[in-house]
């Protein structure tokens, strides 16, 4: 019984140590390049890049192709 208790205490301390090291690494990390989600191209450039010839309507019916 004493051996099992010793092993459980050791496992608890080891997992607590690993979790605290991971938390410390997440808190103290610094990135060299921050994430910029739509900063380089403005919203105007993004809207111009989207196709406007055959947009999907709200009802979900796709426009047919005209053979010709």
C-alpha positions, -999 to 999 in steps of 0.1 A, spaced: 0 0 0 28 24 8 45 17 -26 13 26 -45 8 58 -26 45 67 -32 40 61 -70 8 81 -71 25 110 -53 54 108 -77 31 108 -108 12 137 -94 43 158 -89 57 148 -123 25 158 -141 23 190 -121 59 198 -131 52 191 -168 20 212 -168 37 241 -151 66 240 -176 42 240 -205 23 269 -190 55 289 -184 66 283 -220 33 295 -233 33 326 -211 69 336 -217 72 329 -254 77 357 -278 71 355 -315 94 371 -340 67 379 -365 31 386 -352 2 371 -370 -15 396 -392 -48 384 -406 -59 408 -433 -35 436 -428 -13 436 -460 -42 437 -484 -70 460 -475 -107 450 -477 -110 467 -511 -83 444 -526 -100 414 -511 -134 424 -525 -119 430 -560 -103 396 -559 -136 378 -553 -155 367 -584 -188 385 -589 -201 369 -621 -219 339 -605 -223 343 -568 -241 317 -548 -275 331 -538 -289 327 -503 -312 299 -513 -282 277 -523 -292 272 -560 -261 275 -582 -265 295 -614 -265 273 -646 -238 276 -672 -249 289 -706 -238 267 -734 -226 287 -763 
